[in-house]
Amino acid sequence: MRRVSAPSPFAPGRLGDLALRNRLIKTATFEGMSPGGVPSEALARHHRAIAAGGVGMTTVAYCAVSPAGRTFADQMWLRPEIVPALRRLTDSVHAEGAAASLQLGHCGFFTRSRAPGSRGARGPSFGLNVYGLAAGLPFARAMGEGEIREVIEDFGRAASLAREAGFDAVELHLGHGYLLSQFLSPATNRRRDAWGGGLEGRLRLPLAVLRRVREQLGPGFPILAKTNLRDGFRGGLEVAESVEIGRALEREGADAIVPSGGFTSRNAFYMLRGGVPIQGMAEVEESRAMRLAIRLFGPLRIRAVPFEELFFLPEARALRAAVRLPLVLLGGARSLDAVERALGEGFDFVALGRALIADPDLPARWARGERARSRCTSCNECVVEMDRGGVRCVLDGPRPA
């Protein structure tokens, strides 16, 4: 599918009432810069550098809507006490001419957190929580009706605080095997009540969250939804249902969809593609048992998926054909040629992740007429760096002391 006339990557774009200076968005990639759940000055500097590099909007990654929504203790969770720090971040992004979005999520059963406010691993259904074994959380319990209703309110409250902190948009995380994704996936949602069963039941919680967030933010404030095209394993969500999810999100008033894929608890590198840095992943683990397990079994259980540019494009075409709302194509864009191809196929925006970790100024260089390719090699060592003091490209050399 091709447009008669595709927009330039540097043409202005709109999400709800928000005008963006171009069609390039920094996607949410976990920064590792919120020790104890508090956004640091390093996080603000990171996003200011991305904004100064020329994107239309930068997305602050994985902000939990409650303490129980954190995968681990050093993930940010949104509460009034951190709004001033987030306001400094958004002010710095706005000073560089870009917009700022905040990704809101809840981890569900994928957790090792025993922080205050956490009641252990909870998800749509009872199941094994391999990630939590070393933390003494080997099982996840099915959420009760009251807990589900509480999550809906937590998302609404967090969205209101995001606006107070100066964010121009919010992104609801419905993908990657976190709570809302767990409810959508037939592999992890085995409920027999109104919150499970067929797709209509599995959609109930994500759509309730979207409605509550819209109630809090009002019309026009941009709400993006990151969704899975495929979970990436047998029995998981497939493209046919992901298209129906997209249609439902459009009917309920989402302003854009960011199609992605993969389950962090089962195939973490399905959504990244490229290298699997086993040695580094073991080194940053706090648990001795987990370090040993990663070294022994990681090469067997953590599957590498070959990288190619625009790797989600073939599956995302089905969603593009089914909905009219803006779509943000994610999946390994490294070059201006790839961005132009995506826009030419009818996608409204292109998300850049590792390319901007390696080259924050890439959009500005493209806008000046360069057709440079990002130096990113998809080694994925930046994933390890998240746990070594904050995300960075290892091609920059050793981390400063």
Secondary structure, 3 states (H helix, E strand, C coil): CCCCCCCCCCCCEEECCEEECCCEEECCCCCCCCHHHCCCHHHHHHHHHHHHCCCCEEEEEEEECCHHHCCCCCCCECCHHHHHHHHHHHHHHHHCCCEEEEEEECCCCCCCCCCCCCCCCEECCCEECHHHHHHCCCEEEECCHHHHHHHHHHHHHHHHHHHHCCCCEEEEEECCCCHHHHHHCCCCCCCCCCCCCCHHHHCHHHHHHHHHHHHHHCCCCCEEEEEEEECCCCCCCCHHHHHHHHHHHHHCCCCEEEEEECCHHHHHHHCCCCCCCHHHHHHCCCCHHHHHHHHHHHHHHCCCCCCCCCCCHHHHHHHHHHCCCCEEECCCCCCHHHHHHHHHCCCCEEEECHHHHHCCCHHHHHHCCCCCCCCCCCCCHHHHHHHHCCCCCHHHCCCCC
